[in-house]
Amino acid sequence: MINLTIRQLEYFQAIVEHGSATEAARACHVSQAGLSSAIRQLEDSLGVQLFVREKAKNLVLSNAGRSVNETINKVLRQLRELENNAKNMGDTIGGEVTIGCLHALSVPLLPPLAQYLKDEYPEIELRVIEGNYVEIDASLRRGEVEAILGYQEYLSGDLVFTDIGTQPLYVIMPEGHELQDKEEIDPIDLSGHPYILLDMAPMTHLVERIYQSAGDDSPPALTTKSNETMRALVARGLGLAISGIKPYGDQSVEGHRMVHRRLNFETGFRQITLARLQSGKASRNLTLITDYLRKLIRTHV
């Protein structure tokens, strides 16, 4: 285990430069006692005496001190280069960027984002970790992702939020359904119609609230954790469905036709956000991704 600290090495370098513990402490904005203590700890770790005191109370390098001086200077130079390179790394476009994404947002956002980066910024390598809120929050705090994509109302309040846009809710129904002619669907219109539940937080609780507001507490006709399965069941006429995803087409995977209408509900517009930890700043890669997602949501989602 390495017992040396960067601070000890910096204090050593300051004494060599100023020739005095008093002047070195002043330059490092630390007390002389604190600086002297750090140097003693450094000497203890190395097992040698680094300085000798002259009659004028100046400190000069001992033989052992002269031997390690060049190495310490080299180490500090490399550490400063590392720090500068790391700071500049986030200001360049390219390399790997990893984001966490809520399952519910993966389908409408990730495929077009991946295509956009491939076409416009092939030097950026996109990696995605999908999961529920607990999983993507944990991946952010473990440093596995730079940011997470989700609905702001369900994310932890200690994060830094960058608004991406609002996402409406839709009612999906089979072609020819009696509600098809309405431009917008009110919750009361759903009452009495069987429905398919997408069993995926937070959609599950939101759908329950919508049906409760319509005075309908009937259970779903069928439950699924798959968006595609939900759409296929709806297209077969087995029930309506509420979705936060605007369908890209009017057919299910089986080729059955369906239509979608906006749902007029008090929380029918949800805020999508890209959240990151408060430490650090967003990289250029992440800024590019943010800008594109905003345009995507405005034009389609």
C-alpha positions in Angstrom: 0.0 0.0 0.0 1.4 3.4 -1.0 1.6 5.8 2.0 2.8 8.8 0.1 0.4 11.6 -0.7 0.5 14.3 -3.5 0.3 17.0 -0.9 3.5 15.7 0.8 5.3 15.7 -2.6 4.1 19.3 -3.3 5.4 20.4 0.1 8.7 18.8 -0.6 9.0 20.6 -3.9 8.0 23.9 -2.3 10.8 23.6 0.3 13.4 22.8 -2.4 12.2 25.9 -4.3 12.1 28.3 -1.4 14.9 26.8 0.8 12.8 27.5 3.9 9.9 25.8 5.7 8.4 29.2 6.5 8.5 30.5 2.9 7.3 27.1 1.6 4.3 27.1 4.0 3.4 30.7 3.0 3.5 29.7 -0.7 1.4 26.6 -0.1 -1.1 28.5 2.1 -0.6 26.1 5.0 0.7 26.5 8.5 4.4 25.8 9.0 3.5 23.1 11.6 1.3 21.4 9.0 4.0 21.5 6.4 6.7 20.2 8.7 4.4 17.4 9.9 3.8 16.3 6.3 7.5 16.3 5.5 8.2 14.1 8.6 5.5 11.7 7.4 7.1 11.6 3.9 10.5 10.9 5.5 9.0 8.1 7.6 7.4 6.6 4.5 10.6 6.7 2.5 12.8 5.8 5.5 15.3 8.6 4.8 16.0 12.1 5.9 15.3 14.5 3.0 16.6 17.8 4.4 19.4 19.1 6.6 19.2 22.5 8.4 22.1 25.0 7.8 23.2 27.6 10.3 21.1 30.3 8.7 18.1 28.1 9.3 17.7 27.3 5.6 16.8 23.8 4.6 18.9 22.1 2.0 18.6 18.7 0.4 20.4 15.8 2.0 22.1 13.2 -0.2 19.0 11.1 0.0 16.9 14.2 -0.8 18.9 14.9 -3.9 18.5 11.3 -5.0 14.6 11.5 -4.9 14.2 15.1 -6.0 14.3 14.4 -9.7 11.8 11.5 -9.3 9.4 13.6 -7.2 9.5 16.4 -9.8 8.8 13.9 -12.6 5.9 12.3 -10.7 4.3 15.8 -10.0 4.8 16.7 -13.7 3.0 13.6 -14.8 0.2 14.1 -12.3 -0.4 17.6 -13.6 -0.4 16.4 -17.2 -2.9 13.7 -16.2 -5.1 16.4 -14.6 -4.9 18.7 -17.6 -5.6 15.9 -20.0 -8.6 14.7 -18.0 -10.0 18.3 -17.9 -9.6 18.7 -21.7 -11.0 15.2 -22.4 -14.6 16.4 -21.9 -14.1 19.2 -24.3 -13.4 17.0 -27.3 -15.8 15.2 -29.5 -15.2 11.4 -29.8 -14.5 8.4 -27.8 -16.9 6.4 -25.6 -20.0 7.9 -24.0 -22.2 5.8 -21.8 -25.7 6.7 -20.7 -28.3 5.0 -18.6 -31.8 4.9 -20.0 -35.2 4.0 -18.5 -36.7 1.0 -20.3 -39.8 3.0 -21.3 -37.7 5.6 -23.1 -35.4 3.1 -24.9 -37.7 2.3 -27.9 -38.5 5.9 -29.0 -35.1 7.5 -28.3 -32.2 5.1 -28.5 -32.5 3.7 -32.1 -32.7 7.2 -33.8 -30.0 8.5 -31.5 -27.7 5.6 -32.4 -28.4 6.2 -36.1 -27.7 9.9 -35.8 -24.3 9.4 -34.1 -23.3 6.7 -36.6 -24.1 9.1 -39.5 -23.0 12.4 -38.1 -20.4 11.6 -35.4 -18.9 8.1 -36.1 -16.0 9.0 -33.8 -18.4 8.8 -30.8 -19.0 5.3 -29.5 -22.4 5.2 -27.7 -23.0 2.6 -25.0 -26.3 2.3 -23.1 -27.3 0.6 -19.9 -31.0 0.1 -19.7 -33.0 -0.5 -16.5 -35.6 0.7 -14.1 -35.2 3.8 -11.9 -33.3 2.0 -9.2 -30.9 0.3 -11.6 -30.0 3.4 -13.7 -29.7 5.6 -10.6 -27.3 3.0 -9.1 -25.2 2.8 -12.3 -24.9 6.6 -12.3 -23.7 6.7 -8.7 -21.2 3.9 -9.3 -19.7 5.9 -12.2 -20.7 3.4 -14.9 -22.6 6.0 -16.9 -22.2 9.8 -17.4 -25.9 10.6 -17.3 -29.3 8.9 -17.1 -32.4 9.4 -19.2 -35.7 9.3 -17.4 -38.8 11.2 -16.2 -37.8 14.0 -13.8 -40.6 13.4 -11.4 -39.3 10.0 -10.6 -35.6 10.8 -10.4 -33.6 11.6 -7.2 -33.7 15.3 -6.3 -29.9 15.5 -5.7 -29.0 15.3 -9.4 -28.4 18.0 -12.0 -31.3 18.0 -14.5 -31.1 19.0 -18.1 -34.6 19.3 -19.7 -35.0 17.3 -22.9 -38.7 17.9 -23.6 -42.2 16.8 -22.7 -43.8 13.6 -23.7 -47.6 13.2 -24.1 -49.6 10.1 -23.4 -51.4 8.2 -26.2 -54.3 5.8 -26.3 -53.7 3.0 -28.8 -56.7 1.2 -30.3 -57.4 -1.2 -33.1 -58.4 0.3 -36.4 -62.2 0.8 -36.5 -62.6 1.2 -32.8 -65.6 3.4 -31.8 -63.2 6.0 -30.2 -61.2 6.4 -33.4 -63.1 9.5 -34.6 -62.2 11.5 -31.6 -59.2 13.9 -32.0 -58.4 13.6 -28.2 -59.4 11.0 -25.7 -60.6 12.0 -22.2 -60.2 9.5 -19.4 -64.0 9.1 -19.1 -64.0 7.8 -22.7 -62.0 4.9 -21.6 -64.5 3.7 -19.0 -66.0 0.3 -19.8 -63.5 -0.6 -22.5 -61.1 -3.5 -21.8 -57.5 -2.5 -21.7 -54.0 -3.9 -21.9 -51.6 -2.8 -19.1 -47.9 -2.3 -19.8 -46.5 -3.5 -16.5 -43.5 -1.2 -16.3 -42.9 1.5 -13.8 -43.9 4.3 -13.7 -46.5 3.5 -16.4 -48.4 1.0 -14.3 -49.3 3.5 -11.5 -50.1 6.2 -14.1 -52.6 4.0 -15.9 -54.2 3.1 -12.6 -54.6 6.8 -11.8 -56.1 7.5 -15.2 -58.8 4.8 -14.9 -59.5 5.7 -11.3 -60.1 9.3 -12.5 -62.7 7.9 -14.9 -64.4 5.9 -12.1 -63.3 2.6 -13.6 -61.5 0.3 -11.2 -61.7 -2.8 -13.4 -58.5 -4.9 -13.8 -56.7 -5.0 -17.1 -57.8 -7.6 -19.6 -54.1 -8.6 -20.1 -50.8 -7.5 -18.7 -47.4 -7.5 -20.5 -43.9 -6.1 -19.9 -43.3 -5.6 -23.7 -44.3 -2.6 -25.8 -44.5 -4.8 -28.9 -46.6 -7.4 -27.2 -48.9 -4.7 -25.9 -49.3 -3.2 -29.5 -49.9 -6.7 -30.9 -52.7 -7.4 -28.4 -54.3 -4.0 -29.1 -54.1 -4.5 -32.8 -56.0 -7.8 -32.5 -58.8 -6.0 -30.7 -58.2 -7.4 -27.3 -58.2 -4.0 -25.6 -57.1 -0.4 -25.6 -53.7 0.6 -24.2 -52.2 3.8 -22.8 -48.6 4.4 -23.9 -46.0 7.1 -23.5 -44.6 6.2 -26.9 -46.0 7.6 -30.2 -46.2 4.6 -32.6 -43.8 4.9 -35.5 -46.2 2.9 -37.7 -49.9 1.9 -37.8 -49.3 -1.8 -37.8 -48.3 -4.4 -35.1 -45.5 -6.9 -35.7 -48.2 -9.2 -37.0 -49.4 -6.7 -39.6 -52.7 -5.9 -37.9 -53.6 -2.2 -38.1 -54.1 0.2 -35.2 -54.5 4.0 -34.6 -53.4 6.3 -31.8 -54.9 9.4 -30.2 -53.6 11.8 -27.6 -54.9 11.4 -24.1 -56.2 14.5 -22.4 -55.1 14.0 -18.8 -53.7 16.3 -16.1 -50.3 14.7 -16.1 -50.5 13.7 -19.7 -47.3 15.6 -20.4 -44.3 14.2 -18.6 -40.9 16.0 -18.4 -38.0 13.9 -19.9 -34.6 14.8 -18.5 -31.0 13.9 -18.7 -29.7 13.7 -15.2 -26.1 13.6 -13.9 -24.2 13.9 -10.7 -23.5 17.4 -9.3 -19.8 16.9 -9.5 -18.1 17.7 -12.8 -19.6 19.1 -16.0 -21.3 17.6 -19.1 -18.9 16.5 -21.8 -19.1 17.7 -25.4 -20.4 14.3 -26.4 -23.2 14.5 -23.8 -24.1 18.0 -25.0 -24.4 16.8 -28.6 -26.6 14.0 -27.4 -28.8 16.4 -25.4 -29.3 18.7 -28.4 -30.3 15.9 -30.7 -32.7 14.4 -28.2 -34.4 17.7 -27.8 -34.9 18.0 -31.6 -36.1 14.4 -31.8 -38.8 14.9 -29.1 -40.0 18.1 -30.7 -40.5 16.5 -34.0 -41.8 13.0 -33.1 -42.2 11.9 -29.5 
